[in-house]
């Protein structure tokens, strides 16, 4: 499970309960992620969580959680940002 991790203090069961997605899973961070608000800006993911075609991305050295789409090629295109994980999970 290299490159796949959960946020500190967040068990997978809690992430699934809050998001409402019982198949939510950590994804590999080795992927191209473009950020918000500048769609061309590249983010370097520390954590990527997958939710049936949607993703939440925590970038290195950034406190925000970015929501986006998981593209067919494995890249992620983010369109919004949240200040904390709980808020982002509720926004799914």
C-alpha positions in Angstrom: 0.0 0.0 0.0 3.0 2.3 -0.7 1.9 5.9 -1.4 -1.5 5.3 0.1 -2.3 6.6 3.5 -5.1 7.9 5.7 -5.0 11.3 7.4 -3.7 11.1 10.9 -6.4 10.4 13.4 -9.0 9.4 10.7 -9.8 5.7 10.6 -11.2 4.5 7.3 -14.6 3.6 8.9 -15.1 7.2 10.0 -14.2 8.6 6.6 -16.8 6.2 5.1 -19.4 7.1 7.6 -19.1 10.9 7.2 -18.8 10.8 3.4 -21.7 8.3 3.0 -19.5 6.2 0.7 -18.8 2.7 2.1 -16.2 2.0 -0.6 -14.1 5.1 0.0 -10.4 4.2 -0.1 -7.0 5.8 0.1 -5.4 6.0 -3.4 -1.8 6.1 -4.5 -0.3 9.6 -4.4 1.8 9.1 -7.6 -0.5 10.9 -9.9 -0.8 14.3 -11.7 -3.1 16.6 -9.8 -4.1 20.1 -10.9 -5.3 22.5 -8.3 -7.7 25.1 -7.3 -8.2 28.0 -7.9 -5.7 27.9 -10.8 -6.6 24.8 -12.9 -3.1 24.8 -14.4 -1.4 24.8 -11.0 0.1 21.4 -10.1 -0.4 20.1 -6.6 1.9 17.6 -5.0 -0.4 15.2 -3.1 0.5 13.9 0.3 -2.9 12.1 0.7 -5.5 11.1 -1.9 -8.9 9.7 -0.9 -11.1 8.2 -3.6 -15.0 8.3 -3.6 -16.5 6.7 -6.7 -14.9 9.0 -9.3 -14.4 11.9 -6.9 -11.3 12.6 -4.9 -10.1 14.6 -1.9 -6.5 15.6 -2.1 -4.3 16.9 0.7 -1.2 18.6 -0.8 2.2 18.7 0.7 2.7 21.8 2.9 -0.9 22.8 2.5 -3.7 22.7 5.1 -6.5 22.6 2.6 -8.4 19.6 1.2 -9.1 19.8 -2.5 -12.1 18.2 -4.1 -11.9 17.0 -7.7 -12.6 14.4 -10.3 -10.6 11.3 -10.9 -9.9 11.2 -14.6 -9.7 8.1 -16.8 -5.9 8.4 -17.0 -5.6 8.5 -13.1 -5.0 12.2 -12.9 -7.1 14.5 -10.7 -8.7 17.8 -11.7 -9.7 19.8 -8.6 -12.4 22.4 -8.6 -12.8 23.5 -4.9 -11.0 23.6 -1.6 -12.1 23.1 2.0 -10.4 24.2 5.2 -10.8 20.9 7.0 -11.4 17.2 6.2 -14.7 16.9 8.0 -16.2 19.8 5.9 -14.8 18.3 2.7 -16.3 14.9 3.5 -19.6 16.4 4.1 -19.3 18.3 0.8 -19.0 15.1 -1.3 
